[in-house]
């Protein structure tokens, strides 16, 4: 309102449904998803590609009577519940109780991992048991999922990392700029784990804005993808992971970022921040809006 008193007690809580509370919240491009206390998922906001998972393209939360008990939980499949959620620009993903991953919404870059560029969740009959879990490889399950932009990365049960979707800057870490998951035969055992170095495994991952960063088992940080503003933290502006040419490679050819004991990494559109073991925060990359805090 004109007086500016829109926050605090004047800002109502989101109506999640009778007796429902939230365990986790994620914000996508113009939509929001919550993991509720009963392990269901509810999403609201923009729905032009079915990212709300309701079998239509009707926005939710912009008109009265669309929230609370009137907002159905996303149909994840018979008997299935969610352990974690993540959202990209126009798609949504859930890590399910059986450690499979399902994604819905836009798929122009193959980010739904279904071997095509067809949106899911924007028409009836596409969710629930009709939405296949993403093929992560023979016997493989996921322990975490991170969606951003038009990509998804998952840390698997064997502590390897697989990423799919758009790859315009090599953010999938496969040594090329070809999308994965947008055509048949690109997922599952045909999708190699990202090479983060000999003998190294992945603890956590963050990606956004066409670059990806992973905290490894030896408490080092490696980043790849676009590097126009130094967001990879390597002291140059050379893209990594987009080619097998010298300077663009992955694996042991990709240097670790020079930060000590990174615990959590957060990738922004054109910058990266790390939370270190001693509780300090360091940021690098583009600083045009002061996002590096310097």
C-alpha positions in Angstrom: 0.0 0.0 0.0 1.0 3.6 -0.3 2.2 3.9 3.3 4.7 1.1 2.6 3.5 -1.1 5.5 3.2 -4.3 3.5 5.6 -6.5 5.5 5.7 -7.8 9.1 2.3 -8.5 10.5 0.6 -7.0 7.5 2.1 -9.7 5.2 -0.2 -12.8 5.4 1.4 -16.2 5.4 0.8 -18.3 2.3 -2.2 -20.6 2.7 -0.8 -24.1 2.3 -4.0 -25.9 3.3 -5.7 -26.8 6.5 -3.2 -27.8 9.2 -0.4 -27.9 6.6 3.1 -26.4 7.2 6.2 -26.3 5.0 9.5 -28.2 5.4 11.2 -26.5 2.4 10.6 -23.8 -0.1 12.1 -23.1 -3.6 11.5 -20.3 -6.0 11.7 -20.7 -9.7 11.6 -18.1 -12.5 8.1 -16.9 -11.7 6.7 -19.8 -9.6 7.2 -21.2 -6.1 7.1 -24.8 -4.7 6.8 -25.9 -1.2 7.6 -29.3 0.3 4.9 -29.8 3.0 5.0 -31.5 6.4 3.2 -34.5 4.9 5.8 -34.9 2.2 3.6 -33.6 -0.5 4.5 -30.8 -2.9 2.4 -27.7 -3.8 3.4 -25.2 -6.4 1.9 -21.8 -7.4 2.6 -18.8 -9.6 3.2 -18.9 -13.4 2.2 -22.1 -15.1 2.7 -21.4 -18.9 4.6 -24.7 -19.3 2.9 -26.8 -16.7 5.6 -26.1 -14.1 2.9 -26.3 -11.4 2.2 -29.9 -12.3 -1.6 -29.6 -12.5 -2.2 -30.8 -16.0 -3.0 -27.4 -17.4 -1.4 -23.9 -18.0 -3.5 -22.0 -15.5 -1.6 -19.8 -13.1 -2.3 -20.4 -9.4 -2.2 -17.9 -6.6 -3.2 -14.8 -8.7 -6.9 -15.1 -8.1 -9.0 -15.8 -4.9 -9.8 -19.4 -4.1 -6.8 -20.9 -5.8 -4.6 -21.6 -2.7 -4.9 -23.6 0.5 -7.2 -26.6 0.2 -8.2 -25.5 -3.3 -4.6 -26.1 -4.5 -4.0 -29.8 -5.1 -0.7 -31.3 -4.2 1.3 -32.4 -7.3 0.6 -35.9 -8.3 4.0 -37.7 -7.9 2.6 -41.2 -8.5 0.8 -43.8 -6.5 2.2 -44.0 -3.0 5.0 -41.6 -3.8 6.1 -38.7 -1.6 8.9 -36.2 -1.8 12.2 -35.9 0.1 13.3 -32.6 -1.6 12.4 -30.2 -4.3 14.1 -27.8 -6.7 13.0 -25.4 -9.4 14.5 -24.0 -12.6 13.4 -21.1 -14.6 10.2 -22.8 -15.9 10.4 -26.4 -14.6 10.2 -28.2 -11.3 11.8 -31.3 -9.9 11.3 -33.6 -6.9 13.5 -36.2 -5.3 11.1 -38.9 -4.3 11.0 -41.2 -1.3 12.4 -44.1 -3.4 15.3 -41.8 -4.5 14.1 -41.4 -8.0 13.8 -38.0 -9.7 10.8 -36.6 -11.5 10.7 -33.2 -13.3 7.8 -31.4 -15.0 7.3 -28.1 -16.8 9.3 -26.8 -19.8 11.7 -29.0 -21.6 13.1 -26.9 -24.4 16.7 -28.0 -23.5 15.8 -31.5 -22.4 15.8 -30.6 -18.7 13.0 -33.0 -18.0 15.3 -35.8 -19.1 12.7 -37.6 -21.1 14.5 -37.7 -24.5 12.4 -35.0 -26.1 11.6 -31.2 -25.8 7.9 -31.8 -24.9 6.6 -30.0 -21.8 5.1 -32.2 -19.1 2.3 -31.2 -16.6 0.7 -28.8 -19.0 -1.9 -31.3 -20.2 -4.0 -33.9 -18.4 -2.6 -37.4 -18.0 1.0 -36.4 -17.9 1.7 -36.5 -14.2 1.6 -39.2 -11.5 2.4 -42.7 -12.7 2.3 -41.3 -16.3 5.4 -39.3 -15.7 8.4 -41.6 -15.8 11.2 -41.2 -13.3 14.3 -39.9 -15.0 16.7 -42.7 -16.1 19.9 -42.1 -14.0 21.6 -45.3 -15.1 21.4 -49.0 -14.2 20.9 -49.4 -10.4 21.5 -45.7 -9.8 19.4 -43.5 -7.5 19.8 -39.9 -6.5 20.6 -38.3 -3.1 20.0 -34.7 -4.2 18.7 -32.7 -7.1 19.5 -29.2 -8.2 17.4 -27.5 -11.0 18.3 -24.1 -12.4 17.7 -22.3 -15.7 17.1 -25.1 -18.2 19.2 -27.7 -16.4 19.1 -30.3 -13.7 22.0 -31.9 -11.8 21.7 -34.8 -9.5 24.2 -36.2 -7.0 23.8 -40.0 -7.3 24.0 -42.7 -4.6 27.6 -43.5 -5.6 28.6 -39.8 -5.1 28.9 -39.2 -8.8 27.3 -36.2 -10.6 25.0 -36.3 -13.6 23.7 -33.2 -15.3 21.2 -32.8 -18.2 19.3 -30.2 -20.2 20.7 -27.1 -21.9 24.4 -27.0 -22.5 25.1 -23.7 -24.4 28.3 -23.0 -22.4 29.4 -26.5 -21.4 27.7 -26.3 -18.0 27.0 -30.1 -18.3 30.7 -30.7 -18.1 30.8 -33.1 -21.0 33.4 -31.4 -23.2 30.9 -30.1 -25.7 27.9 -27.7 -26.0 25.3 -30.4 -27.0 22.2 -30.6 -24.8 21.4 -33.8 -23.1 18.0 -35.3 -22.5 16.4 -33.6 -25.4 16.9 -36.7 -27.7 16.5 -40.4 -27.2 19.5 -42.4 -26.0 21.2 -39.6 -24.1 20.2 -40.5 -20.5 20.8 -43.4 -18.2 23.9 -45.4 -18.9 24.5 -43.2 -22.0 24.9 -40.1 -19.9 28.4 -40.1 -18.4 29.0 -38.8 -14.9 30.8 -35.5 -14.8 34.5 -35.9 -14.6 35.5 -34.0 -11.5 39.0 -35.6 -11.3 40.5 -39.0 -10.8 39.2 -40.7 -7.6 37.1 -37.6 -6.7 33.4 -37.7 -5.7 30.8 -35.0 -5.3 29.3 -33.9 -2.0 27.0 -31.1 -3.3 26.3 -29.0 -6.4 24.9 -25.7 -7.4 24.2 -24.3 -10.8 22.7 -21.3 -12.4 23.3 -18.9 -15.3 25.1 -21.5 -17.4 27.8 -22.4 -14.9 28.0 -25.3 -12.4 30.0 -25.7 -9.2 30.5 -28.8 -7.1 32.0 -29.3 -3.6 34.1 -32.4 -3.7 34.8 -35.1 -1.1 38.3 -33.7 -0.4 36.8 -30.3 0.5 37.7 -28.6 -2.7 35.5 -26.7 -5.1 35.5 -27.0 -8.9 33.4 -24.9 -11.3 32.7 -25.2 -15.0 30.7 -23.6 -17.8 30.6 -20.0 -18.8 33.3 -17.8 -17.3 32.8 -14.3 -18.9 33.1 -12.6 -15.5 35.4 -15.0 -13.7 32.5 -16.8 -12.0 34.5 -20.0 -12.2 37.1 -18.5 -9.9 40.1 -19.5 -11.9 41.6 -16.1 -12.5 40.6 -15.9 -16.2 37.6 -15.7 -18.4 38.0 -19.0 -20.2 34.9 -21.2 -20.4 35.5 -24.8 -19.0 33.8 -28.0 -19.9 32.7 -27.0 -23.4 35.6 -28.6 -25.3 38.4 -31.0 -25.1 40.8 -28.3 -26.2 43.6 -27.3 -23.8 42.2 -24.9 -21.2 38.6 -26.0 -21.7 38.8 -29.5 -20.3 37.3 -31.2 -17.3 38.7 -33.8 -14.8 42.2 -33.3 -13.5 42.7 -30.5 -16.1 40.2 -28.4 -14.3 41.8 -26.6 -11.4 40.1 -26.3 -8.0 39.0 -22.9 -7.0 41.5 -21.3 -4.6 39.3 -21.2 -1.5 40.0 -23.0 1.7 37.5 -25.7 3.0 34.3 -24.8 1.1 31.3 -26.3 2.8 28.4 -24.9 0.6 28.5 -23.3 -2.8 25.8 -21.1 -4.3 26.0 -20.2 -8.0 24.3 -17.0 -9.1 23.5 -15.8 -12.6 27.1 -14.4 -13.2 28.8 -14.9 -9.8 29.5 -17.6 -7.3 29.6 -17.6 -3.5 31.1 -20.1 -1.1 30.5 -20.7 2.6 33.7 -21.8 4.2 34.2 -24.1 7.1 35.1 -21.2 9.4 31.8 -19.5 8.7 33.1 -16.9 6.4 31.6 -16.2 2.9 33.7 -15.4 -0.2 32.2 -14.4 -3.6 33.7 -13.9 -7.0 32.6 -13.2 -10.6 30.5 -10.2 -11.7 30.1 -7.4 -9.2 28.2 -4.8 -11.1 25.4 -4.6 -8.5 27.5 -5.2 -5.5 26.7 -8.8 -5.4 30.2 -9.7 -4.3 29.7 -7.6 -1.2 32.9 -5.6 -1.6 
